């Protein structure tokens, strides 16, 4: 049984890559989103780029280990062009405040299904 699933989203074809070396967080996000979106969880940028050759993502959810370094964030944007980005990490860190101030979406704190689904829908709509 699917609880709280938006039927309009569930029949769409939006593709999301959850890119994070943290397997537990990656799988939790994939579980929260798989009912409404085509969601793929990947541990590295190289694997994501390879998969994107055939199935380009609409949105990339990027774990904090991969965006803390500004050069890493730029590399993701270069290697996965056209995909929107949504970051996961600590909103209260200096880097977290900087990316929010620049207008990037950041899922902070504990991962709650309502928050994650709302943030993803907002990122895809924008």
C-alpha positions in Angstrom: 0.0 0.0 0.0 1.3 3.5 -0.9 0.5 6.1 1.7 0.7 9.8 0.9 1.7 9.2 -2.8 0.6 11.9 -5.2 -0.9 10.0 -8.1 0.0 12.7 -10.6 3.6 12.3 -9.7 3.6 8.5 -9.6 2.5 8.3 -13.3 5.2 10.8 -14.5 8.6 9.9 -15.8 10.8 12.2 -13.7 14.2 10.6 -13.1 16.2 11.2 -9.9 19.7 10.2 -9.0 20.5 10.0 -5.3 24.3 10.5 -5.4 25.9 9.8 -2.0 28.7 7.6 -0.7 26.6 7.1 2.5 24.7 3.9 1.6 22.2 4.2 4.4 21.2 7.7 3.5 21.2 6.9 -0.2 18.9 4.0 0.3 16.6 5.9 2.7 16.1 8.6 0.1 15.5 6.1 -2.6 12.9 4.4 -0.5 11.1 7.7 0.2 11.0 8.7 -3.4 10.6 5.5 -5.4 6.7 5.5 -5.3 6.5 8.9 -7.1 9.7 9.1 -9.2 12.1 6.8 -11.1 14.8 6.9 -8.4 18.3 5.5 -8.8 20.8 5.4 -5.9 24.5 5.7 -6.8 27.6 5.9 -4.6 29.9 7.9 -7.0 29.9 10.6 -9.6 31.6 8.3 -12.1 28.7 5.8 -11.9 26.1 8.5 -12.2 27.8 10.0 -15.3 27.9 6.5 -16.8 24.2 5.9 -16.1 23.3 9.4 -17.3 24.6 8.5 -20.8 21.4 6.4 -21.4 19.1 7.7 -18.7 19.8 11.4 -17.9 18.4 12.6 -14.6 16.0 15.5 -14.1 17.3 15.9 -10.5 20.4 14.9 -8.6 20.2 14.7 -4.9 23.7 15.2 -3.7 25.1 14.0 -0.3 27.2 16.4 1.7 30.4 14.4 1.1 30.2 15.3 -2.6 29.4 19.0 -2.3 31.4 20.3 0.7 34.2 21.1 -1.7 33.2 23.9 -4.1 35.2 22.2 -6.9 33.3 18.9 -6.4 30.0 20.8 -6.7 31.2 22.4 -9.9 32.3 19.0 -11.2 28.9 17.5 -10.6 27.2 20.4 -12.4 29.7 20.1 -15.4 29.4 16.3 -15.7 25.6 16.1 -15.3 24.4 19.2 -17.2 20.7 19.9 -17.4 20.0 18.2 -14.1 18.7 20.3 -11.2 20.5 19.8 -7.9 19.2 19.3 -4.4 21.7 19.0 -1.6 21.6 17.0 1.6 23.6 18.2 4.6 23.9 20.4 7.6 22.0 23.7 7.2 23.8 25.2 10.1 27.3 24.6 8.8 29.1 27.5 7.1 29.0 25.8 3.7 25.3 24.9 4.2 24.5 28.5 4.9 26.5 29.6 1.8 24.7 27.3 -0.6 21.3 28.3 0.8 22.2 31.9 0.5 23.0 31.3 -3.2 19.5 29.9 -3.7 20.3 26.2 -3.8 17.9 23.7 -2.2 19.2 22.0 0.9 17.5 19.2 2.8 18.9 19.6 6.4 18.3 17.8 9.6 16.7 14.5 9.9 15.2 13.0 6.7 11.5 13.0 7.0 9.4 11.6 4.1 7.1 14.7 3.9 10.0 17.1 3.8 12.0 15.1 1.3 9.0 14.7 -1.1 8.2 18.4 -0.7 11.8 19.5 -1.4 12.0 17.3 -4.4 8.7 18.5 -5.9 9.8 22.1 -5.3 13.2 21.5 -7.0 11.6 19.8 -10.0 8.9 22.5 -10.4 11.4 25.4 -10.3 
